[in-house]
Amino acid sequence: MGRPARGATASQVVPVRLTTEELAAVMERAEREHLNRSEAFRAALSSWAHTDNTLTSS
């Protein structure tokens, strides 16, 4: 079956390298906001890109 779809088309996996400190900062905020790591990165990228679909799966 696989993972549930995030939208009408297939999602892409995008590897990224982070320092230990960068990842720790993301995870600290994710924990405060009750987000998993993927949700936290999507929210951060959405904010940076000025989109408003941070946690939707339309």
C-alpha positions, 0 to 999 in steps of 0.5 A: 500500500505505501504511504498516504498521498499528500496531494493529487500527484506523487510527492518527491523525497528531497534529501538535505544535509543539516548540522546537528545544531540545525536538526536539534533546533527543528526538532525542539520547535516541532516538539513544542508545536506537536509536529513530527519532523516531516510536518515541521520541515513542511511548515518551515518551507511553506512559511519561507516560500509564502504558501499556506498549505503547511499541513494540508493533504489536499 
